[in-house]
Amino acid sequence: MVRPLQPIGLIYGVLHHKLSVAQPDLPSVREEAAKINEFAKAALEECIDMGTWLAPEPGVLTDVESGVKECVGLLATMLHFCGFRVVNEIDDMPVQVLRDALRMVLSAALMALTDSLDEPAIVTLQAEAGPAEVVVSLRADPIGEGEVDRYDDGYRKLAWADVQALARAEQVGLSREDGNVKLRFAAEPAA
């Protein structure tokens, strides 16, 4: 939640510098001050959206591309440090899915898939949209270099039974075969 607040700190630094000169350029200072308001609004929206991860809002739809990009963005850095590269090949689709179902089940599937691997891999995400469902596929292709660099954070790994329970609770179809996972979400036409 700190990331969206960083531009405000940067603008403050610019303002501080501009105001510390003997003859400050007041129109420029006003322009920079106006940016603070814009960045504050954007940060507030992003923080409120982050809060919906902790307190889900049932029935909210998202487009598949944005929802997947959000999940990948949340996990990609951590997965990269463990030796995984996530490749998101999902483009704009004319359908939407339930945001909370996508967030919970896709994130859990990504974690469980990578937790089940002993060597680094490229994890590729793809999707196909049909009239009634969207199929999101995760494929893990081992790189063949070294071992996964895991750290012991005291928590147990996410098991496939956990992912299956989440998928059932969110009414998402789930299948797994070797390094391939398929998630089936009910589709809604894009607004």
Buried (B, 14 or more C-beta within 10 A) or exposed (E): EEEBBEBBEEBEEEBEEBEEEEEEEEEEBEEBEEBBEEBBEBBEEBBEEBEEBEEBEEEEBBBBBBBBBBBBEBBBEEBEEBBBBBEBEBEEBEBBBBBBBBBBBBBBBBBBBBBBBEBBBEBBBBBEBEEEBBBBBBBBEEEEEEEBEEEEEEEEEBEBEBBBEBBEEBEBBBEBEEBBBBBBBBBBEEE
